[in-house]
Amino acid sequence: MEDVRNHLPALLLGLFGACKGVPVPPPSGAENALLGIQVRIVSFETGKTFYPNRVWFARIEKGTESTQVFESSYARGQTVYLLNAAPGRYAAVAVGELVDGKTDFTYLPKECIRATEVTVEAGKSAFAGMLAAKRRVGLADRDESMAHYSGLVNPLPARESALSILFARYRNHHVFDFTVDRSPERTGRFHAEAEKHLAKAGWGDRLP
């Protein structure tokens, strides 16, 4: 599993295409696991609904702050996966998608990060939940977690002026309202979808 900094060229070019037709990465080791999350984002300004196809996960050691951030490796429908994850405790810290030719980064507040935190066991699967959130443009109201992880996910300086946002290749947003559903029903649906998406690539034995 690679550190997100290895993907910077793709990030800067805004190459966030859907993963339909892209081969599923197979397991690369017996202990490697899969982590999944489902995401639905609603824009406060436009009312539009987005289903991001990139998620950045932090590997948590103490609290919610971490310098280990990993980009997801596969997406299908509303589900985004981090495949070949090493065992540990993870949480979602940001999501992204391509909108009107610009990369939209949406950063999660500390409470949301904690709500998605989950333990990934060796050779198994884990579900971080169904994240349904509302977002606003900009990072003026960012908390300490957003400030920390925005510098790791996209190290370019934040552009907050109207003119710079207009011409930038990316836009920053922040979540201000959210729910995370990890009910047995939602978890069961995730496992059923993961079986369809991943089993043929060798991930079936990681699923319950």
Secondary structure as UniProt FT lines:
FT   HELIX           4..7
FT   HELIX           8..13
FT   TURN            20..21
FT   TURN            30..31
FT   STRAND          33..43
FT   TURN            44..46
FT   STRAND          49..50
FT   STRAND          54..60
FT   TURN            63..64
FT   STRAND          69..71
FT   STRAND          74..76
FT   TURN            77..78
FT   STRAND          79..85
FT   STRAND          88..99
FT   TURN            100..101
FT   STRAND          102..107
FT   HELIX           110..115
FT   STRAND          118..120
FT   TURN            122..123
FT   STRAND          125..137
FT   TURN            140..141
FT   HELIX           144..153
FT   HELIX           162..167
FT   STRAND          170..181
FT   HELIX           184..198
FT   HELIX           199..201
FT   TURN            202..203
FT   HELIX           204..206
//
